[in-house]
Amino acid sequence: MFRRIKKSVKSRARFGRLATPHGALATPFFMPVATRGSLKSLDAQGTRDARTEIVLSNTYHLLNRPGYALLEKCGGLHAFMGWNGPILTDSGGYQVFSLARHRKIAASSVSFKDPQTGKTVILTPYNVLKMQRAIGSDIMMVLDVCPPYPSEKEVIQEAIRTTTAWAKSSIMAYRKLGLYRRKERPLLFAITQGGVYDDLRAQHAQTLAKMPFDGYAIGGLAVGEPREKMYHILTNVVQLLPEDKPRYLMGVGKPQDIMRAVQEGVDMFDCVIPTREARHGRIYVFRKRERITATSAEWYETYAIRHARHQKRLVPIDPTCGCFTCGTTTIAYMHHLFRVHDPLAERLATIHNIYFYNELMRLIRRAIRTNDL
Ligand SMILES: [Zn+2]
């Protein structure tokens, strides 16, 4: 399902192709986040106008609302949100460990009180995959334990033990749910943990690499540790993951961080930055499109469109950008929409920012093919 087409001679960066039931993707690629089944403020047309290749949605939030029964009844999230491209769904593990205070981890499940509804929820490797089957996910993530930073070594060790046991249960659950038998089966990804401990990271990556997963995520990074620590871990972990499987760095999304991770051999990214910042009126623009590099951030800039200096600028955000927003509006108009709190402002800014990220990934893929990255 994953094919490496070209490896850069300059770095460990790879250009490839990943096939999913809803179409093939050129790698490396970026996934904007549709937590509850929408890229906030965008309908399906807007999602396509942003040249979105794949969206990430959240199993746990969709399990809460609209719920399993409705998603299954309507034939999954693709039909529900009107999107026919690929969808990756996370397992809910991260939400459990970031949102819930009173969680109880047992050998085969995690139970906790939902902070919003107050209801007790039990997640198991089986039921999170069953939910992802109802969603119709193209890339499914296994349930994992994602400890916060900083955590004692013993805590991380315990998290690894549980995550490994759950990874094994997930493979069995995938079979039991009949997913292997499907002609175009969804992909199943494992999640490696290990905090900032080199030995634990290596141990967990090697253990999971022996199991028959379609891809491997690097979890538990970008959770507050220093950036250099993150890169150090990344360099060591990526080399231990199978060369012939896609690698996904979860939650990392600053443009220069994406570039650096690509150079380490990462193929997939997701982050809320382009959508969240768009809603706050922060716009991403290339300064030197031909000189993208991981060592500096000089080739792009961000600015607050609400600022008074943009009031009379009757030019597109970026005249060289191919997005719907830049093709039909001006900075002055965008500034005006944000100032009068028109919801159209968020929609147009979101389209542009996601397009910026997709353009960045296109430039990255091109640079790998020409050995410039
Ligand atoms: Zn644009």
Residues whose N, C-alpha, C, O or C-beta is under 5 A from the ligand:
A	BS01	ZN	C321 C323 T325 C326 H352
